[in-house]
Amino acid sequence: MVDWDKCHAVERIPGKHSGDWLFTKTRVPISALFGNLAEGANVKEFLDWFQGVEEWQVKAVLEHVAQDLDTRTNHESPA
């Protein structure tokens, strides 16, 4: 599981949007980004559809996930 506490582009506020991780200063959950990308949208479309989310936030979230995957891959035990 990704540790979102270390990503400056997101926040979790108890009572706000069911405690989901949101892009900072928005009500847009980060799950919306991944859901839209999985359905074939690109980042520009996502930014057009979710006003208030900034490009630097999307890049930071994607970079954070990529770093997490790299860390996990580098710490896996050989089979």
Residue frames as qw, qx, qy, qz and C-alpha x, y, z in Angstrom:
[[0.000, 0.889, 0.459, 0.000, 0.00, 0.00, 0.00],
 [0.385, 0.540, -0.021, 0.748, 1.28, 3.47, -0.90],
 [0.386, -0.529, -0.434, 0.618, 2.15, 5.75, 2.02],
 [0.195, 0.772, 0.356, 0.489, 0.36, 8.94, 0.98],
 [0.439, -0.847, -0.144, 0.262, 1.49, 10.78, 4.12],
 [0.544, -0.400, 0.306, 0.671, 4.77, 11.46, 2.31],
 [0.334, 0.426, 0.541, 0.643, 3.19, 13.04, -0.78],
 [0.086, -0.327, -0.226, 0.913, 2.80, 16.84, -0.55],
 [0.215, -0.051, -0.485, -0.846, 0.17, 16.95, -3.30],
 [0.534, -0.394, -0.670, -0.332, -2.51, 15.13, -1.30],
 [0.178, -0.287, 0.552, -0.763, -4.26, 15.45, 2.03],
 [0.448, -0.374, -0.803, -0.124, -6.64, 13.49, 4.21],
 [0.192, -0.255, 0.337, -0.885, -8.97, 15.38, 6.49],
 [0.007, -0.278, -0.933, 0.230, -11.28, 13.41, 8.77],
 [0.240, 0.625, 0.548, -0.501, -14.88, 14.19, 7.91],
 [0.310, 0.650, -0.259, -0.643, -14.03, 15.62, 4.48],
 [0.667, 0.393, -0.492, -0.397, -15.11, 13.35, 1.63],
 [0.964, -0.196, -0.103, -0.148, -15.31, 10.27, 3.89],
 [0.593, -0.663, 0.420, 0.180, -11.64, 10.60, 4.85],
 [0.856, 0.404, 0.188, 0.263, -10.42, 9.75, 1.33],
 [0.484, -0.348, 0.236, 0.767, -7.06, 11.00, 0.14],
 [0.365, 0.872, 0.322, -0.052, -7.74, 14.17, -1.86],
 [0.515, 0.438, 0.034, 0.736, -5.69, 16.46, -4.00],
 [0.301, -0.346, -0.399, 0.794, -4.74, 19.31, -1.64],
 [0.139, 0.345, 0.133, -0.919, -7.25, 22.14, -1.34],
 [0.462, 0.030, -0.553, -0.693, -9.84, 20.25, -3.44],
 [0.730, -0.074, 0.485, -0.475, -12.60, 17.73, -2.91],
 [0.768, 0.440, -0.390, -0.254, -11.22, 15.52, -5.71],
 [0.833, -0.383, 0.400, 0.010, -10.09, 12.07, -4.51],
 [0.037, -0.589, 0.717, 0.371, -6.87, 10.73, -5.96],
 [0.515, 0.143, 0.845, 0.020, -8.81, 7.59, -6.84],
 [0.526, 0.754, 0.239, -0.314, -10.56, 9.70, -9.51],
 [0.141, 0.749, -0.548, -0.344, -7.21, 10.16, -11.26],
 [0.220, -0.267, 0.929, 0.135, -6.42, 6.46, -11.34],
 [0.530, 0.421, 0.702, -0.223, -9.96, 5.51, -12.33],
 [0.469, 0.809, 0.023, -0.354, -9.98, 7.95, -15.24],
 [0.062, 0.644, -0.706, -0.287, -6.52, 6.90, -16.41],
 [0.390, -0.039, 0.920, -0.009, -7.59, 3.25, -16.27],
 [0.541, 0.601, 0.541, -0.234, -10.58, 4.10, -18.46],
 [0.633, 0.398, 0.395, 0.534, -8.31, 5.65, -21.10],
 [0.023, 0.994, 0.104, 0.038, -8.30, 9.34, -20.19],
 [0.641, 0.304, -0.222, 0.669, -5.09, 11.30, -20.34],
 [0.377, -0.369, -0.406, 0.746, -3.78, 13.82, -17.82],
 [0.033, -0.044, -0.175, -0.983, -4.94, 16.83, -19.84],
 [0.453, -0.406, -0.601, -0.518, -8.49, 15.47, -19.97],
 [0.541, -0.462, -0.622, 0.326, -8.44, 14.76, -16.25],
 [0.257, -0.237, -0.207, 0.914, -7.31, 18.32, -15.52],
 [0.215, -0.188, -0.372, -0.883, -10.06, 19.69, -17.77],
 [0.550, -0.426, -0.650, -0.306, -12.70, 17.58, -16.03],
 [0.630, -0.578, -0.425, 0.300, -11.53, 18.22, -12.46],
 [0.154, 0.784, -0.059, 0.599, -11.03, 21.96, -12.20],
 [0.526, -0.788, 0.205, -0.244, -8.99, 22.92, -9.17],
 [0.885, -0.233, 0.277, 0.293, -6.53, 20.05, -9.50],
 [0.153, 0.883, -0.353, -0.269, -3.24, 21.37, -10.78],
 [0.811, 0.457, -0.364, 0.008, -0.82, 19.66, -13.14],
 [0.143, 0.568, -0.706, 0.398, 1.99, 19.67, -10.54],
 [0.636, -0.252, 0.531, -0.500, -0.31, 17.71, -8.20],
 [0.945, 0.250, 0.012, -0.212, -1.02, 15.02, -10.78],
 [0.596, 0.582, -0.510, 0.215, 2.69, 14.74, -11.60],
 [0.171, -0.524, 0.675, -0.490, 3.59, 14.54, -7.90],
 [0.819, -0.093, 0.382, -0.418, 1.03, 11.76, -7.31],
 [0.911, 0.384, -0.141, -0.055, 2.22, 9.75, -10.31],
 [0.374, 0.624, -0.592, 0.347, 5.89, 10.22, -9.33],
 [0.456, -0.441, 0.590, -0.499, 5.08, 9.19, -5.76],
 [0.936, 0.067, 0.220, -0.265, 3.48, 5.96, -6.98],
 [0.761, 0.545, -0.331, 0.120, 6.40, 5.29, -9.34],
 [0.066, 0.619, -0.652, 0.433, 8.90, 5.76, -6.49],
 [0.704, -0.266, 0.485, -0.446, 6.86, 3.46, -4.27],
 [0.955, 0.268, 0.010, -0.125, 6.89, 0.77, -6.98],
 [0.522, 0.637, -0.498, 0.273, 10.65, 1.18, -7.46],
 [0.268, -0.540, 0.638, -0.479, 11.22, 0.83, -3.73],
 [0.862, -0.075, 0.360, -0.349, 9.08, -2.29, -3.57],
 [0.874, 0.452, -0.176, -0.004, 10.78, -3.82, -6.59],
 [0.348, 0.652, -0.567, 0.364, 14.26, -3.15, -5.21],
 [0.339, -0.428, 0.665, -0.510, 13.39, -4.69, -1.82],
 [0.928, 0.025, -0.047, -0.368, 11.73, -7.86, -3.08],
 [0.589, -0.421, 0.685, 0.082, 13.46, -11.11, -2.25],
 [0.303, 0.382, -0.732, -0.476, 14.81, -13.09, -5.18],
 [0.883, -0.004, 0.001, -0.469, 12.59, -16.01, -6.14]]
